[in-house]
Amino acid sequence: MDQASPQCMDDDAQFFEHRQNERLPKMVVHFQIAPGATLTWRVAADSTLAVNGARLWLTRISSPYDHWLVPGQTFSLQRGERIWLSTDGERTAHVSLTCLLPAQGFFRRCLSRLAGLSLGPPTPR
């Protein structure tokens, strides 16, 4: 058995990875940016920003470039980067921020809470 079986070759790995991401729980935050307002924050998790309503100005501290996003356009954000958002013109921008919720974080928090209870090892009956 010195050769790999053709069944082990996965040409569709990216397709299945995308399908797996569809099944993970997602958190979507919707908010509005009024004309003339500027919002800033540090991105807590890898996210996708989607724009509706008005054109949006986005700048990142790690990039020398500004980005102008038109309604319907999306932009990928990385965890830890600081961004600034503002509208262009007199219309309100409707923005949604989508990120995947890692299942590991939930289980890790549950296990750490159980460990904090100091129950010790189970005793036989």
C-alpha positions in Angstrom: 0.0 0.0 0.0 2.5 2.5 -1.2 0.1 4.7 -3.1 -2.7 6.8 -1.9 -6.2 5.9 -2.9 -8.0 8.3 -5.2 -10.7 8.5 -2.6 -8.2 10.3 -0.4 -7.7 13.1 -2.9 -10.0 15.9 -2.1 -10.3 18.4 -5.0 -13.3 20.0 -3.4 -11.8 20.8 0.0 -12.5 24.5 -0.4 -16.2 23.7 -1.2 -16.6 21.6 1.9 -14.8 24.1 4.1 -17.2 26.8 2.9 -20.2 24.5 3.6 -18.8 23.8 7.1 -18.6 27.6 7.8 -22.2 27.9 6.8 -23.2 25.6 9.6 -21.2 27.4 12.3 -23.2 29.8 14.4 -22.9 33.4 13.3 -23.4 36.7 15.0 -24.7 39.6 13.0 -24.8 43.1 14.4 -26.8 45.8 12.5 -26.2 49.5 13.1 -26.6 52.9 11.4 -24.2 55.7 10.8 -25.7 59.1 10.6 -24.4 61.7 8.2 -21.4 63.5 9.6 -20.8 60.9 12.3 -17.6 58.9 12.6 -17.4 55.6 14.5 -14.2 53.8 15.5 -13.4 50.6 17.3 -11.0 47.7 17.5 -12.3 44.6 15.7 -12.8 41.8 18.2 -13.1 38.9 15.7 -12.5 38.2 12.0 -15.6 39.8 10.5 -17.3 40.8 7.2 -18.7 44.3 7.0 -21.6 44.9 4.6 -22.9 48.3 3.5 -26.5 49.4 2.5 -28.1 52.8 2.3 -25.3 55.2 1.6 -21.6 55.1 0.5 -19.3 54.4 3.4 -15.8 55.6 4.1 -13.6 53.0 5.9 -10.0 53.4 7.0 -7.8 51.0 8.9 -4.8 51.8 11.1 -2.7 49.1 9.4 -3.4 50.4 5.8 -2.2 53.7 4.2 -5.3 53.6 2.0 -8.9 54.7 2.5 -11.7 52.5 1.2 -15.0 53.8 -0.2 -17.7 51.1 0.0 -20.8 51.4 -2.1 -24.2 49.9 -1.0 -24.1 46.1 -1.5 -20.4 45.8 -1.1 -18.7 43.8 1.6 -15.3 44.2 3.2 -13.3 41.6 5.3 -11.9 42.8 8.6 -9.3 41.0 10.7 -9.3 40.6 14.5 -7.3 43.3 16.3 -7.3 46.0 13.7 -8.6 49.5 14.5 -11.1 50.9 11.9 -12.9 54.2 11.4 -16.3 54.5 9.5 -18.1 57.5 8.2 -20.8 58.2 5.6 -20.4 60.1 2.4 -23.2 62.6 1.8 -26.5 63.3 3.5 -27.8 59.7 3.7 -27.7 57.3 6.6 -25.5 54.2 6.1 -26.9 50.9 7.2 -24.1 48.5 8.2 -24.0 44.9 9.2 -21.1 43.2 10.8 -21.0 39.4 10.6 -18.6 37.0 12.4 -18.5 33.3 13.1 -18.9 32.2 16.7 -16.2 29.7 17.6 -17.8 26.6 19.2 -14.5 26.0 21.1 -14.9 29.2 23.1 -18.3 28.1 24.5 -17.0 24.7 25.6 -13.8 26.2 27.0 -15.8 28.7 29.1 -18.0 25.8 30.4 -15.0 23.7 31.3 -13.3 26.6 33.1 -16.5 27.2 35.1 -16.6 23.6 36.1 -13.0 23.7 37.0 -13.7 26.7 39.2 -16.1 24.7 41.2 -13.3 22.6 42.6 -15.3 19.4 42.6 -12.3 17.2 42.4 -12.1 13.8 40.8 -15.2 11.6 40.9 -15.3 9.1 43.7 -16.4 5.5 43.1 -19.5 4.3 44.9 
